[in-house]
């Protein structure tokens, strides 16, 4: 068992951004502070880069064309490394992180495709529509909670679609850092979308053999748009929207699709690295695969799109080849494992779900949904021991849950 205390580290100096401040000597075995940035954007007070030196953390596979690489401010904060080891993480601190009056700090855990800046501080960072709506606000949940007196932090992972076992251990590290710095016993953990899996896994003790057990350091667990009983949305609409990912079709989105071969502009192209079921060097979206679960027995598939049957169940259609959802699930879905591991009774769980099914690029028309996750999945309580409250905001889609005013007010009332 590792001793989970901070290590003495010299901060890496980055001209104009990094403040080199030696930390107090600590025992080996926990996260190491590598850099602190104080000249940061989007309203944050600082950003720190931490590294867990445990050799079991890996540098995961990234899409080879660079679409999943760290970029912008995050590239700077990761020391210029576009594809960091998954043992590295960024810890963002909001204004008042050490002075605001609320006793229990809040750690925000983002979902896939996002970064901590866009998710929590500037939903307009990627322009109109990037927040699931138009126009997008330029401030977010971070400012709302900090303004209400909370000590707010956010974690940014090395890999947007990374393995949830490793990301759950990063949450453990980030929680340890916050508790040590503020001298508190517990934090409130608020997770969104894919981040719900890693947050639940940490609190429920779902870990790799080398991982640390839950440290009894979470007071409340607030879950936004969580695939609590998994999702199969990318498989249930045939080849719809696949062209937004496939480069030969003009796409560039950093998101996996079901098919490994697709027909575009007169030719078939194969990209196993852009699928849920990629393996080996093509395993670039492991965390997305871990969220898969079949819902075809509850909601019928969309039969209006080409290859609707083969995309879901596997095989060749007119325009694509798909290994099928069962292949991906059998390669490592964690939904059944996660739901079989109960959260501690001492942790109050709160579920916030959306019910508006339309996103800027698609509408989920096969069942009540926030556009990504079925309402029945988000509100599912399997494995959640103490559910203190559950609310569905029928006018919020999946991406609006992190910033829309009714969602923000609900979150604030739960944390209070």
Buried (B, 14 or more C-beta within 10 A) or exposed (E): EBEBBBBEBEBEEBEEBBBEEEBEEBEEBBBBBBBBBBEBEBBBBBBBBBBBBBEBBEBBBBBEEEBBBBEEBBBBBBBEBEBBBBBBBBBBBBBBBEEBEBEBBBBBBBBBBBBBBBBBBBBBBBEEBBBBBEEBBEBBBBBBBBBBBBBBBBBBBBBBBBBBBBBBBBBBBBBBBBBBBBEBEBBBBBBBBBBBBBBBBBBBBBBEEEBBEBBEBBBBBBBBBBBBBBBBBBBBBBBBBBBBBBBBBEBEBBBBBBBBBBBBEEEEBEBBBBBBBBEEEBBBBBBBBBBBBBBBEEBEBBEEBBBBEBBBBBBEBEBBBBBBBBBBBEBBBBBEBBBEBBBBEEBBBBBBBBBBBBBBEBEBEBBBBBBBBBBBBBBBBEBBBBBBEBBBBEEBBBBBBBBBEBBBEBBBEBBE
